[in-house]
Amino acid sequence: MPIRDADPADLPAITAIYAHHVLHGAGTFEEAPPDQAEMARRLARVQGQGWSWLVADEPGQGIIGFAYYTQFRDRSAYRFTAEDSIYVRDDVRGQGVGKALVAALLQRAEAAGFRQMFALIGDSENTGSIGLHVSLGFRQAGVLRSAGVKFGRWVDLVLMQRSMGLGDQDVPAD
């Protein structure tokens, strides 16, 4: 499937895919779907930092998923640590879209000098996302039990981690 950098023309599809996950899943802890203007701000922020925001653009189907990475936290100590986010259109889940997007993100992040990739997966029952990450070499680093409340229930946050390149074998030069 063709994977490419996202552009503003993709925002209607990105916004719709994400809204579905906000309204129907615990993979994100957002409870109200952001509008297209807010998604445009997020896309611009990610790309403006030089990080990757990718889309899976299937001929005849349009945008079927998107994924991006950001620096894990804003503090400079995290400058070699990234966090991924992946969302796939509901009607194509389980068909390898998410795996292809994360694999592409890993390549991009490593090429940009990142050494660790974290995945913070909403809901310990989210076996699809957990399995996808395991299949790409992530390992579970921990579970934050009852980290948030969504849909009237407590939801865990699963922490997963994967080294890239030399990982923590040395400290990269700035």
N, C-alpha and C positions, 0 to 999 in steps of 0.2 A: 504494500500500500504506500502511496506517496506521502512522505512526511516533509514538511517545509516550515519555514519561519512563518508565524502568524502575521497578518497585516490587518489594518482597520476594516477592510471589507469582510473579514471573518467574524467581526464582533456580533452580528445578530445570531449566528449559529453558536458561538462561544457562550453568549449570554443565555441562550435557551438551554444548552446542555447543562450549564452550571445551575440554572434555576431549578431544573429537574432534580439535581442532586441535593440542593438546599431543601427543597420541599419534600423529598421522598426518601432521603438517605441520611445516615449519620456519619458519612465519610468526611463531611465538613460540619463544623459546629455553628456555621452561620444559620440563622433561623429565618431571615427575610432575604429573598433573592435581590442582589444588587441590580440596578438598571444598566442599560448599555453604556451610559456615560461613565458610570463608575467602573465598569469593566474596561472601558477605553483608558481610564486613568491607570488602572492596574497594569494593563498591557504596556502602556508608555513607560511606566516606572521600571518594570522588569527589563524591557529592551533598552531603556535609557541608561541602565547600569551596565549594559553589555552582557546581561544574562540571556538565556534562551527561553522563548515561548514558542512552542511548536504546535502545529495542527496536523492531524491525519486527514487528508483531503482525497477521498475516494471518488474516482470518476463515476459520474452518474448518481452519487449519493451525497456529495458535498462534504462538509466538515463532519466527521464522525467521532472526533475526540480531540482533546487538546491537553498539553502538559507544559509545565514550565519549572524552572528552578530559580531559586533566589539564594542569596547568602543566608545562612541559617538564622543569624541575628545580626543586628546593625553594628555591634561593637567590633573593633578591629581584630580582636583575638579570634574571631570567627571567619576571617577573610579567606580561609582555605576549606571552609565547611559549607556545603550547600544543602538545601532542603527541596525535595521534589513535590509537585502537586499534579495529579492526573485525574481527568474526568472524561468519560467515554459516554457517547450517546446510548441511551438505555436499550435500544433495539439491536445494538451490535456488541453488547457486553459479552465477554467470554470467547471472543473470536480473535484474540491476539492484538487488538488495537492498543490497549494499555501497555502491553509488554513491548511492542514496537516503539511506542512513544518514550517509555522509560529508558530503553536501550539507547535511543538516540540522545536523550538528555544526558545519560552517563558519558557518552562520547564527547558531547559538547562541553560538559562541566570539566571533565578531565583535561581536555585541550585548553580550557581557560585557566588551568592551574589549581582547580579544586582537588583536594585529597580525600575528603569524606563526603558521602551523600547520606543524609538522613531522610527517612520517611516517617511522618507522624500520621498514623492511620486512625481515623475516627472509627471507634467501635471494634472491640475484640472479636465480634461476630462477623466482621467484614473479611471473610475467608478468601474472597476473590482477590482483593488488593494485597492481603498478606501473602497469599500464594504466588501472585505475580512477582512481588518483590523477592521472595525466597528463590524463585526460578532464575532471577538475575543476580544472585549472589549476596543479597542482603541477609543479615541475621537479626533476630529479635534481640534488642538491647534492653528492653524493659516494657512494663505495662503500668501506666498511671491509672489506677482503678478509680472509677467514678469521677473522671476528670471534668465532665460537663453534663448538663441536663438538656436533653432534646427529646421531643415527642413524649414528654411526661415521664421519662425514665433517665436514670443515670447511665452515662456512656463512658466506656474506657477509652484511653488513647494508647495505641500500640506504637512503641518506638522501634524503628528498624534502622540499621546502619550498614553501609558498604564502603569499603576503602576503594580508592581509585589510584592508579599510577603507583607511586611509591608509598602511598598511604602515610602511616606515621613512622616510617623507617628513618626519616630525617625531618628537619624543619626547613621548608622551602625558603629560599632567599626572596626578599621582597623586591 
